[in-house]
């Protein structure tokens, strides 16, 4: 095999392996919560995002969603929301 063909083959292999981002690279920010009060549990909710702002939005939206959280632990969710939600949401 000539050097040119070998170089072309190695370049194609490198490009194929390098294409596409892994989930870890795409989701640099993660968080989760599970809250319980008086035997009523929100369940576990896990979030992944590319930016901190996106993560904050996802967590904030989830914390304020009564149905998603089984209508449980409202006060605990509200307190946690203060660290994620901006003033326009609260």
KOLGU-434763 format. One line per field, with one value per atom (N, C-alpha, C, O): atom name; x, y, z. Coordinates in nm, 2 decimals. Each point is the difference from the previous one (the first is absolute). Last residue first. Layout:
BEGIN
atom CA / ...
x X / ...
y Y / ...
z Z / ...
This chain:
BEGIN
atom N / CA / C / O / N / CA / C / O / N / CA / C / O / N / CA / C / O / N / CA / C / O / N / CA / C / O / N / CA / C / O / N / CA / C / O / N / CA / C / O / N / CA / C / O / N / CA / C / O / N / CA / C / O / N / CA / C / O / N / CA / C / O / N / CA / C / O / N / CA / C / O / N / CA / C / O / N / CA / C / O / N / CA / C / O / N / CA / C / O / N / CA / C / O / N / CA / C / O / N / CA / C / O / N / CA / C / O / N / CA / C / O / N / CA / C / O / N / CA / C / O / N / CA / C / O / N / CA / C / O / N / CA / C / O / N / CA / C / O / N / CA / C / O / N / CA / C / O / N / CA / C / O / N / CA / C / O / N / CA / C / O / N / CA / C / O / N / CA / C / O / N / CA / C / O / N / CA / C / O / N / CA / C / O / N / CA / C / O / N / CA / C / O / N / CA / C / O / N / CA / C / O / N / CA / C / O / N / CA / C / O / N / CA / C / O / N / CA / C / O / N / CA / C / O / N / CA / C / O / N / CA / C / O / N / CA / C / O / N / CA / C / O / N / CA / C / O / N / CA / C / O / N / CA / C / O / N / CA / C / O / N / CA / C / O / N / CA / C / O / N / CA / C / O / N / CA / C / O / N / CA / C / O / N / CA / C / O / N / CA / C / O / N / CA / C / O / N / CA / C / O / N / CA / C / O / N / CA / C / O / N / CA / C / O / N / CA / C / O / N / CA / C / O / N / CA / C / O / N / CA / C / O / N / CA / C / O / N / CA / C / O / N / CA / C / O / N / CA / C / O / N / CA / C / O / N / CA / C / O / N / CA / C / O / N / CA / C / O / N / CA / C / O / N / CA / C / O / N / CA / C / O / N / CA / C / O / N / CA / C / O / N / CA / C / O / N / CA / C / O / N / CA / C / O
x -4.09 / -0.05 / -0.09 / -0.06 / 0.28 / -0.08 / -0.07 / -0.11 / 0.40 / -0.11 / -0.09 / -0.12 / 0.54 / -0.11 / -0.12 / -0.12 / 0.45 / 0.02 / -0.13 / -0.10 / 0.27 / -0.09 / 0.04 / 0.03 / 0.20 / 0.01 / -0.08 / 0.04 / 0.00 / 0.13 / 0.01 / 0.11 / -0.53 / 0.07 / 0.14 / 0.05 / -0.32 / -0.02 / 0.07 / 0.05 / -0.08 / 0.11 / -0.01 / 0.11 / -0.45 / 0.13 / 0.12 / 0.09 / -0.52 / 0.01 / 0.13 / 0.06 / -0.16 / 0.03 / 0.01 / 0.09 / -0.22 / 0.14 / 0.04 / 0.11 / -0.56 / 0.09 / 0.15 / 0.08 / -0.41 / 0.00 / 0.09 / 0.08 / -0.17 / 0.11 / 0.01 / 0.10 / -0.43 / 0.07 / 0.11 / 0.05 / -0.35 / -0.06 / 0.06 / -0.07 / 0.24 / -0.11 / -0.06 / -0.06 / 0.39 / 0.05 / -0.11 / 0.01 / -0.10 / 0.12 / 0.05 / 0.06 / -0.43 / -0.03 / 0.12 / 0.00 / 0.05 / -0.06 / -0.03 / 0.03 / 0.35 / -0.10 / -0.07 / 0.06 / 0.33 / -0.13 / -0.12 / -0.11 / 0.57 / -0.04 / -0.13 / -0.07 / 0.25 / -0.04 / -0.05 / -0.10 / 0.29 / -0.13 / -0.06 / -0.12 / 0.56 / -0.10 / -0.14 / -0.10 / 0.47 / -0.03 / -0.11 / -0.09 / 0.24 / -0.07 / -0.03 / -0.12 / 0.36 / -0.14 / -0.07 / -0.12 / 0.58 / -0.09 / -0.14 / -0.09 / 0.40 / -0.02 / -0.09 / -0.10 / 0.25 / -0.10 / -0.04 / -0.12 / 0.46 / -0.12 / -0.11 / -0.12 / 0.56 / -0.06 / -0.13 / -0.09 / 0.24 / 0.05 / -0.07 / -0.10 / 0.03 / 0.13 / 0.05 / 0.12 / -0.44 / 0.00 / 0.14 / 0.10 / -0.46 / 0.13 / -0.02 / -0.10 / -0.17 / 0.01 / 0.14 / 0.10 / -0.49 / 0.14 / 0.01 / -0.09 / -0.25 / 0.00 / 0.15 / 0.06 / -0.39 / 0.13 / 0.00 / -0.05 / -0.37 / 0.07 / 0.14 / 0.03 / -0.36 / 0.01 / 0.04 / -0.02 / -0.23 / 0.13 / -0.02 / -0.09 / -0.15 / -0.03 / 0.13 / 0.07 / -0.10 / -0.03 / -0.03 / -0.03 / 0.15 / -0.12 / -0.04 / -0.12 / 0.46 / -0.05 / -0.13 / -0.09 / 0.55 / -0.11 / -0.04 / 0.09 / 0.23 / -0.04 / -0.12 / -0.08 / 0.51 / -0.11 / -0.04 / 0.08 / 0.25 / -0.06 / -0.10 / -0.06 / 0.52 / -0.12 / -0.06 / 0.07 / 0.32 / -0.05 / -0.12 / -0.06 / 0.50 / -0.10 / -0.05 / 0.08 / 0.24 / -0.06 / -0.11 / -0.09 / 0.34 / 0.11 / -0.06 / 0.07 / -0.21 / -0.07 / 0.10 / 0.03 / 0.12 / -0.12 / -0.07 / -0.07 / 0.45 / 0.04 / -0.12 / 0.01 / -0.09 / 0.07 / 0.04 / 0.00 / -0.20 / -0.10 / 0.07 / -0.05 / 0.32 / -0.06 / -0.10 / 0.00 / 0.12 / 0.04 / -0.07 / -0.11 / 0.27 / -0.10 / 0.05 / 0.11 / 0.26 / -0.13 / -0.10 / 0.00 / 0.46 / -0.02 / -0.13 / -0.04 / 0.17 / 0.00 / -0.03 / -0.07 / 0.12 / -0.12 / -0.01 / -0.11 / 0.49 / -0.12 / -0.12 / -0.09 / 0.49 / 0.01 / -0.13 / -0.06 / 0.13 / -0.03 / -0.01 / -0.09 / 0.22 / -0.14 / -0.04 / -0.11 / 0.57 / -0.08 / -0.15 / -0.07 / 0.37 / 0.01 / -0.08 / -0.06 / 0.09 / -0.08 / 0.01 / -0.11 / 0.37 / -0.14 / -0.09 / -0.10 / 0.56 / -0.03 / -0.15 / -0.07 / 0.24 / 0.00 / -0.04 / -0.08 / 0.14 / -0.12 / -0.01 / -0.11 / 0.50 / -0.12 / -0.13 / -0.08 / 0.50 / -0.02 / -0.12 / -0.06 / 0.05 / 0.08 / -0.03 / -0.10 / 0.08 / -0.09 / 0.09 / 0.10
y 3.33 / -0.01 / 0.12 / 0.01 / -0.03 / -0.13 / -0.01 / -0.04 / 0.41 / 0.01 / -0.13 / 0.01 / 0.04 / 0.07 / 0.01 / 0.00 / -0.42 / 0.14 / 0.07 / -0.06 / -0.45 / 0.08 / 0.15 / 0.04 / -0.40 / -0.03 / 0.10 / 0.03 / -0.03 / -0.01 / -0.02 / 0.01 / 0.00 / 0.14 / -0.01 / 0.11 / -0.51 / 0.08 / 0.14 / 0.05 / -0.34 / -0.05 / 0.09 / 0.03 / 0.04 / 0.04 / -0.04 / 0.09 / -0.24 / 0.14 / 0.06 / 0.08 / -0.54 / 0.03 / 0.15 / 0.04 / -0.18 / -0.05 / 0.04 / 0.04 / 0.03 / 0.09 / -0.03 / 0.09 / -0.39 / 0.13 / 0.10 / 0.06 / -0.58 / 0.08 / 0.14 / 0.04 / -0.36 / -0.02 / 0.10 / 0.06 / -0.19 / 0.10 / -0.02 / 0.03 / -0.26 / -0.07 / 0.09 / -0.05 / 0.18 / -0.03 / -0.06 / 0.00 / 0.13 / -0.07 / -0.05 / -0.11 / 0.40 / -0.13 / -0.09 / -0.12 / 0.58 / -0.08 / -0.15 / -0.09 / 0.46 / -0.08 / -0.10 / -0.10 / 0.41 / 0.07 / -0.08 / 0.05 / -0.22 / 0.03 / 0.06 / -0.02 / -0.04 / -0.13 / 0.02 / -0.05 / 0.42 / -0.04 / -0.13 / -0.01 / 0.15 / 0.09 / -0.04 / 0.00 / -0.24 / -0.03 / 0.09 / -0.05 / 0.13 / -0.13 / -0.03 / -0.05 / 0.45 / 0.01 / -0.14 / 0.00 / 0.02 / 0.08 / 0.00 / -0.01 / -0.17 / -0.09 / 0.07 / -0.06 / 0.31 / -0.10 / -0.09 / -0.04 / 0.34 / 0.07 / -0.09 / 0.00 / -0.16 / 0.02 / 0.07 / -0.03 / -0.26 / 0.12 / 0.01 / -0.07 / -0.31 / 0.05 / 0.12 / 0.01 / -0.41 / 0.12 / 0.04 / -0.05 / -0.32 / 0.02 / 0.12 / 0.02 / -0.28 / 0.10 / 0.00 / -0.01 / -0.29 / 0.02 / 0.09 / -0.02 / -0.16 / 0.07 / 0.04 / 0.07 / -0.40 / 0.05 / 0.05 / -0.06 / 0.06 / -0.09 / 0.06 / 0.11 / 0.07 / 0.05 / -0.10 / 0.02 / -0.13 / 0.01 / 0.06 / -0.03 / -0.04 / 0.03 / 0.04 / 0.09 / -0.18 / -0.12 / 0.02 / -0.10 / 0.46 / -0.06 / -0.13 / -0.03 / 0.27 / 0.07 / -0.07 / -0.02 / 0.01 / -0.07 / 0.07 / 0.05 / -0.03 / 0.06 / -0.07 / -0.06 / 0.06 / -0.09 / 0.05 / 0.00 / 0.16 / 0.01 / -0.10 / -0.06 / 0.23 / -0.08 / 0.03 / 0.06 / 0.08 / 0.02 / -0.09 / -0.05 / 0.22 / -0.10 / 0.04 / 0.06 / 0.11 / 0.03 / -0.09 / -0.03 / -0.01 / 0.03 / 0.03 / -0.01 / -0.23 / 0.04 / 0.02 / -0.08 / -0.03 / 0.08 / 0.05 / 0.10 / -0.40 / 0.13 / 0.10 / 0.12 / -0.56 / 0.07 / 0.14 / 0.09 / -0.40 / 0.06 / 0.08 / 0.11 / -0.16 / -0.09 / 0.08 / 0.12 / 0.01 / 0.02 / -0.10 / -0.04 / 0.05 / -0.02 / 0.02 / -0.04 / -0.08 / 0.06 / -0.03 / -0.11 / -0.06 / 0.13 / 0.07 / 0.09 / -0.51 / -0.02 / 0.13 / 0.01 / 0.00 / -0.08 / -0.02 / 0.01 / 0.21 / 0.08 / -0.08 / 0.06 / -0.29 / 0.11 / 0.08 / 0.04 / -0.35 / -0.07 / 0.10 / 0.00 / 0.16 / -0.04 / -0.07 / 0.03 / 0.08 / 0.12 / -0.03 / 0.06 / -0.41 / 0.04 / 0.13 / 0.01 / -0.16 / -0.10 / 0.04 / 0.00 / 0.25 / 0.02 / -0.09 / 0.04 / -0.10 / 0.12 / 0.03 / 0.05 / -0.42 / -0.02 / 0.12 / 0.00 / 0.03 / -0.07 / -0.03 / 0.01 / 0.20 / 0.09 / -0.07 / 0.05 / -0.29 / 0.10 / 0.08 / 0.04 / -0.51 / 0.12 / 0.08 / -0.01 / -0.53 / 0.12 / 0.12 / 0.01
z 3.92 / 0.14 / 0.02 / 0.10 / -0.51 / 0.01 / 0.14 / 0.01 / -0.12 / -0.09 / 0.01 / -0.04 / 0.27 / 0.06 / -0.08 / 0.05 / -0.12 / 0.02 / 0.04 / 0.01 / 0.11 / -0.08 / 0.01 / 0.11 / 0.14 / -0.15 / -0.08 / -0.11 / 0.60 / -0.05 / -0.15 / -0.06 / 0.29 / 0.01 / -0.05 / -0.04 / 0.07 / -0.12 / 0.01 / -0.10 / 0.48 / -0.10 / -0.13 / -0.06 / 0.38 / 0.06 / -0.10 / -0.01 / -0.10 / -0.02 / 0.06 / -0.07 / 0.12 / -0.14 / -0.02 / -0.07 / 0.50 / -0.03 / -0.14 / -0.03 / 0.15 / 0.07 / -0.03 / -0.02 / -0.15 / -0.06 / 0.06 / -0.07 / 0.09 / 0.05 / -0.06 / -0.04 / -0.24 / 0.13 / 0.03 / -0.09 / -0.31 / 0.10 / 0.14 / 0.10 / -0.49 / 0.07 / 0.11 / 0.10 / -0.45 / 0.14 / 0.09 / 0.12 / -0.57 / -0.01 / 0.13 / 0.01 / -0.02 / -0.05 / -0.01 / 0.04 / 0.08 / 0.11 / -0.05 / 0.08 / -0.22 / -0.07 / 0.11 / 0.03 / 0.03 / 0.01 / -0.06 / 0.00 / -0.01 / 0.14 / 0.02 / 0.09 / -0.53 / 0.06 / 0.15 / 0.04 / -0.28 / -0.06 / 0.07 / 0.03 / 0.09 / 0.04 / -0.05 / 0.08 / -0.23 / 0.14 / 0.05 / 0.07 / -0.51 / 0.01 / 0.14 / 0.03 / -0.11 / -0.05 / 0.01 / 0.04 / 0.08 / 0.10 / -0.05 / 0.08 / -0.37 / 0.11 / 0.10 / 0.05 / -0.41 / -0.04 / 0.11 / 0.02 / 0.06 / -0.02 / -0.04 / 0.06 / -0.03 / 0.13 / -0.01 / 0.08 / -0.50 / 0.07 / 0.14 / 0.02 / -0.30 / -0.06 / 0.08 / 0.01 / 0.21 / -0.09 / -0.05 / 0.06 / 0.25 / -0.06 / -0.10 / -0.06 / 0.52 / -0.11 / -0.05 / 0.07 / 0.26 / -0.04 / -0.12 / -0.09 / 0.53 / -0.13 / -0.03 / 0.08 / 0.26 / -0.03 / -0.14 / -0.09 / 0.45 / -0.09 / -0.03 / 0.04 / 0.27 / -0.13 / -0.10 / -0.12 / 0.60 / -0.07 / -0.14 / -0.07 / 0.60 / -0.14 / -0.07 / 0.04 / 0.44 / -0.08 / -0.15 / -0.07 / 0.37 / 0.05 / -0.08 / -0.02 / -0.24 / 0.12 / 0.04 / -0.08 / -0.29 / 0.07 / 0.12 / 0.08 / -0.58 / 0.12 / 0.06 / -0.07 / -0.31 / 0.05 / 0.14 / 0.09 / -0.56 / 0.13 / 0.03 / -0.10 / -0.24 / 0.02 / 0.14 / 0.08 / -0.51 / 0.13 / 0.02 / -0.10 / -0.27 / 0.04 / 0.15 / 0.07 / -0.54 / 0.13 / 0.03 / -0.08 / -0.32 / 0.09 / 0.14 / 0.10 / -0.56 / 0.12 / 0.11 / 0.09 / -0.53 / -0.03 / 0.13 / 0.00 / 0.01 / -0.05 / -0.02 / 0.02 / 0.12 / 0.11 / -0.05 / 0.07 / -0.37 / 0.09 / 0.11 / 0.04 / -0.49 / 0.09 / 0.09 / 0.01 / -0.52 / 0.14 / 0.09 / -0.03 / -0.52 / 0.10 / 0.14 / 0.03 / -0.37 / -0.03 / 0.10 / 0.06 / -0.08 / 0.06 / -0.02 / 0.06 / -0.26 / 0.15 / 0.07 / 0.10 / -0.57 / 0.04 / 0.15 / 0.06 / -0.24 / -0.02 / 0.05 / 0.06 / -0.07 / 0.11 / -0.01 / 0.10 / -0.44 / 0.13 / 0.11 / 0.08 / -0.50 / -0.01 / 0.14 / 0.05 / -0.12 / 0.02 / 0.00 / 0.08 / -0.16 / 0.14 / 0.02 / 0.10 / -0.54 / 0.08 / 0.15 / 0.06 / -0.37 / -0.02 / 0.08 / 0.06 / -0.04 / 0.06 / -0.02 / 0.10 / -0.32 / 0.15 / 0.07 / 0.09 / -0.55 / 0.03 / 0.15 / 0.05 / -0.20 / -0.02 / 0.03 / 0.07 / -0.06 / 0.12 / -0.02 / 0.10 / -0.33 / -0.01 / 0.12 / 0.07 / -0.10 / 0.00 / 0.00 / 0.08
